[in-house]
Amino acid sequence: MTATSAAPTDRARSRARTGGPDEGSSWLEHVLGWTLVVVVAMFVTQVGWL
C-alpha cells in the first residue's frame, strides 16, 4: 500500500465520527458506564431474562 492509496482512507476515517466519547474522556464517564453495565446485569439476573 502506498501513501497515496492510504490518504483517502485516513480522510474518510477522520470524517466518519459517530458522536461517541473522545479517546481522552474523563475517568468519571468510564466509572458511570461500568456502573450502568453492572446495574443492568443485576436487573436482568433478578428478573430472570435470558
Order of alpha helices (4+ residues) and beta strands (2+ residues): alpha-alpha
